[in-house]
């Protein structure tokens, strides 16, 4: 008998780890998965106070959520994430590698420090946290879902983001490599490639020191950019959250090693 629509998207009893889940895209993902019934462990570098809005939204729907503050760039912290999820919720079924950093930086101004920091957070952390979760899922013999947030820039560079683009290109290939090896254990691995999304992080893409003139120019450029999109709007965190719910659900049971592009048609222009 075919599953009902409701049962396809029911995550009741599942536990999801969402990195970078305090705000922006990660917040949207955490809230949507919780709405589907999943227990949520948010992992982020910011103080817990900055995650309270997200956590309160989950609490209001009767969901369960815990917060763990740490820097995922440090691979020594990976064990703490696994231990926290097991201690609080008893299991791990879904991992969303969403945490990431980016800013405009021409290739002529690349620095080793920023390159290493970006790779450690965007790519290395995703690899080693996925490894730990995969080993746990294999031991538990219940399969699971790993969902990586890559970027449209892994498919079409927009310029002045070489470090970010390289890291997200790595995430896209990491997805395929893991998918090929762990499918036999009932674990699917996919990535989502967002286009432009309205988030606090996006507003800081030019760095910490931004003049009024730069902000005005950025605003004008963004307005012009949006007009070129087939859907003529920027993405919202919930657009990515809905795609994540699909990949975390039974509805995507036969999909693995795939990039789901959520870009408002950006690749068409």
C-alpha positions as CSV (number, residue, x, y, z in Angstrom):
1,X,0.0,0.0,0.0
2,X,1.3,3.4,-0.9
3,X,2.2,5.8,1.9
4,X,-0.1,8.8,2.6
5,X,1.2,12.3,1.9
6,X,1.2,13.0,5.6
7,X,3.2,9.9,6.5
8,X,5.8,10.7,3.7
9,X,6.7,13.9,5.4
10,X,6.3,12.8,9.0
11,X,9.6,12.9,10.9
12,X,8.2,12.1,14.3
13,X,10.8,10.3,16.5
14,X,13.7,11.3,14.2
15,X,16.6,13.4,15.4
16,X,18.3,16.0,13.2
17,X,21.5,17.8,13.7
18,X,21.6,21.2,12.0
19,X,24.9,23.1,11.9
20,X,24.7,26.9,11.6
21,X,21.1,26.6,12.7
22,X,20.9,29.6,14.9
23,X,19.7,32.0,12.2
24,X,19.3,32.5,8.4
25,X,18.9,29.4,6.3
26,X,19.8,27.1,9.2
27,X,17.1,28.5,11.3
28,X,14.5,28.0,8.6
29,X,15.7,24.4,8.2
30,X,15.6,23.7,12.0
31,X,12.0,25.1,12.3
32,X,10.7,23.2,9.3
33,X,12.2,19.9,10.3
34,X,10.8,20.4,13.9
35,X,7.4,21.2,12.4
36,X,7.5,17.8,10.7
37,X,8.1,16.2,14.1
38,X,11.9,15.9,14.3
39,X,14.0,16.5,17.5
40,X,16.5,19.2,16.7
41,X,20.1,19.8,17.8
42,X,21.3,23.2,16.7
43,X,25.0,23.6,16.5
44,X,26.5,27.0,16.0
45,X,29.3,29.3,17.0
46,X,27.2,32.1,18.3
47,X,26.0,32.6,21.8
48,X,22.8,30.7,22.7
49,X,21.0,34.0,23.0
50,X,21.2,34.5,19.3
51,X,19.5,31.2,18.7
52,X,16.6,31.8,21.1
53,X,14.3,33.2,18.4
54,X,14.7,30.0,16.4
55,X,14.4,27.8,19.5
56,X,11.2,29.6,20.7
57,X,9.6,29.1,17.3
58,X,10.2,25.4,17.7
59,X,9.0,25.3,21.3
60,X,5.8,27.1,20.2
61,X,4.9,24.2,17.9
62,X,5.6,21.7,20.7
63,X,8.9,20.6,19.2
64,X,12.1,19.5,21.1
65,X,15.3,21.5,20.5
66,X,18.7,21.7,22.2
67,X,21.6,24.0,21.5
68,X,25.3,23.4,21.4
69,X,27.7,26.3,21.0
70,X,31.0,25.4,19.4
71,X,33.3,26.1,16.5
72,X,32.9,23.3,14.0
73,X,36.2,24.3,12.3
74,X,37.9,22.4,15.1
75,X,37.5,18.7,14.2
76,X,38.1,17.9,17.9
77,X,34.6,19.2,18.5
78,X,32.9,16.6,16.3
79,X,32.7,14.0,19.1
80,X,30.9,16.6,21.3
81,X,28.2,17.0,18.7
82,X,27.6,13.3,18.5
83,X,27.6,12.8,22.2
84,X,25.2,15.7,22.8
85,X,22.7,14.4,20.3
86,X,22.8,10.9,21.8
87,X,22.7,12.1,25.4
88,X,19.6,14.4,24.8
89,X,17.7,12.5,22.1
90,X,19.2,9.0,22.0
91,X,19.8,8.7,18.3
92,X,20.7,10.5,15.1
93,X,18.7,10.1,11.8
94,X,19.4,13.3,9.9
95,X,22.4,15.5,9.5
96,X,22.2,18.9,7.8
97,X,25.6,20.4,7.1
98,X,24.6,24.0,6.7
99,X,27.2,26.1,8.5
100,X,29.3,28.2,6.2
101,X,31.2,31.5,5.8
102,X,31.7,33.7,2.8
103,X,32.6,37.2,1.7
104,X,33.6,39.1,-1.4
105,X,37.4,38.7,-2.0
106,X,39.0,39.1,-5.4
107,X,41.5,36.4,-6.3
108,X,44.3,39.0,-6.2
109,X,43.6,39.5,-2.5
110,X,43.4,35.8,-1.4
111,X,44.9,35.2,2.0
112,X,46.0,31.8,3.4
113,X,44.3,32.6,6.7
114,X,40.8,33.2,5.1
115,X,41.3,30.2,2.7
116,X,42.0,27.8,5.6
117,X,39.2,29.2,7.8
118,X,36.7,28.9,4.9
119,X,37.8,25.4,4.0
120,X,37.7,24.2,7.6
121,X,34.2,25.4,8.2
122,X,32.6,24.9,4.8
123,X,34.2,21.6,3.7
124,X,36.4,19.9,6.3
125,X,33.7,20.1,9.1
126,X,31.1,18.7,6.7
127,X,33.3,15.8,5.8
128,X,34.3,14.8,9.3
129,X,30.9,15.4,10.9
130,X,29.4,13.3,8.1
131,X,32.0,10.6,8.7
132,X,31.1,10.5,12.4
133,X,27.3,10.4,11.7
134,X,27.7,7.7,9.0
135,X,29.7,5.5,11.4
136,X,27.0,6.0,14.0
137,X,24.2,5.2,11.6
138,X,26.0,2.1,10.3
139,X,26.4,0.8,13.9
140,X,22.7,1.5,14.6
141,X,21.7,-0.2,11.3
142,X,18.8,2.1,10.7
143,X,20.0,4.2,7.7
144,X,19.6,7.9,7.6
145,X,19.8,11.2,5.7
146,X,22.8,13.5,5.1
147,X,21.9,16.8,3.5
148,X,24.7,19.3,2.6
149,X,24.1,22.9,1.8
150,X,26.3,23.7,-1.2
151,X,25.7,26.8,-3.4
152,X,24.7,27.8,-6.9
153,X,28.3,29.1,-7.0
154,X,29.5,25.6,-7.1
155,X,27.9,25.4,-10.5
156,X,28.3,28.9,-11.8
157,X,30.8,31.3,-10.1
158,X,29.5,34.8,-9.6
159,X,32.9,36.4,-9.2
160,X,35.0,37.6,-6.2
161,X,34.1,34.5,-4.2
162,X,36.9,32.0,-5.3
163,X,37.5,30.7,-1.8
164,X,33.8,30.2,-1.1
165,X,33.2,28.7,-4.6
166,X,36.1,26.2,-4.2
167,X,34.8,25.1,-0.8
168,X,31.2,24.6,-2.1
169,X,32.4,22.8,-5.2
170,X,34.2,20.5,-2.8
171,X,30.9,20.0,-0.8
172,X,29.1,19.0,-4.0
173,X,31.7,16.4,-4.9
174,X,31.9,15.3,-1.2
175,X,28.2,14.6,-1.4
176,X,28.6,12.3,-4.4
177,X,31.6,10.5,-2.9
178,X,29.7,9.8,0.4
179,X,26.6,8.8,-1.5
180,X,28.4,6.2,-3.6
181,X,29.9,4.5,-0.6
182,X,27.1,4.6,2.0
183,X,24.0,3.9,0.0
184,X,24.3,0.2,0.8
185,X,23.7,1.1,4.4
186,X,20.4,2.8,3.7
187,X,22.0,6.3,4.0
188,X,21.2,8.8,1.3
189,X,23.5,11.8,0.8
190,X,22.3,14.9,-1.2
191,X,23.1,18.6,-1.4
192,X,21.0,21.7,-2.0
193,X,22.4,24.5,-4.0
194,X,20.7,27.8,-3.0
195,X,20.8,30.9,-5.2
196,X,20.5,34.3,-3.6
197,X,18.7,34.1,-0.2
198,X,17.7,36.8,2.1
199,X,19.8,36.1,5.3
200,X,21.8,38.1,7.9
201,X,24.9,36.5,6.4
202,X,24.1,37.7,2.9
203,X,24.0,41.3,4.2
204,X,27.6,40.9,5.5
205,X,29.0,39.5,2.3
206,X,31.1,42.6,1.6
207,X,32.8,42.3,5.0
208,X,32.6,44.1,8.3
209,X,33.6,47.5,7.1
210,X,31.0,48.7,4.6
211,X,30.4,52.4,3.7
212,X,27.0,54.0,3.1
213,X,28.0,54.3,-0.6
214,X,28.9,50.6,-0.8
215,X,25.6,49.7,0.8
216,X,23.7,51.8,-1.7
217,X,25.5,50.4,-4.6
218,X,24.9,46.9,-3.2
219,X,21.2,47.6,-2.8
220,X,20.9,48.9,-6.4
221,X,22.9,46.0,-7.8
222,X,20.6,43.5,-5.9
223,X,17.5,45.2,-7.2
224,X,18.8,44.9,-10.7
225,X,19.8,41.3,-10.1
226,X,16.4,40.3,-8.9
227,X,14.8,41.7,-12.0
228,X,16.8,39.3,-14.1
229,X,15.6,36.2,-12.2
230,X,12.8,34.2,-13.8
231,X,10.9,34.2,-10.5
232,X,11.8,37.9,-9.9
233,X,12.4,37.6,-6.2
234,X,15.2,36.6,-3.8
235,X,15.0,33.3,-2.1
236,X,13.9,33.0,1.6
237,X,15.2,30.6,4.2
238,X,12.0,28.7,4.0
239,X,12.6,27.9,0.3
240,X,15.7,26.0,1.3
241,X,14.0,24.6,4.4
242,X,11.2,23.0,2.2
243,X,13.8,21.4,0.0
244,X,15.6,20.1,3.0
245,X,12.4,18.6,4.4
246,X,11.9,16.8,1.1
247,X,15.4,15.3,1.2
248,X,15.0,14.3,4.8
249,X,11.7,12.6,4.2
250,X,10.5,9.3,2.8
251,X,9.4,11.1,-0.3
252,X,13.1,11.2,-1.4
253,X,13.9,7.6,-0.5
254,X,15.3,6.8,-4.0
255,X,17.4,9.9,-4.4
256,X,21.0,10.1,-3.5
257,X,24.2,11.8,-4.8
258,X,22.1,14.6,-6.3
259,X,22.3,18.4,-6.2
260,X,18.9,20.0,-5.8
261,X,19.1,23.5,-7.2
262,X,16.9,26.1,-5.4
263,X,17.8,29.3,-7.2
264,X,14.7,31.0,-8.6
265,X,16.0,30.2,-12.1
266,X,19.4,31.8,-11.7
267,X,21.1,29.2,-13.8
268,X,18.9,30.2,-16.7
269,X,20.2,33.7,-17.0
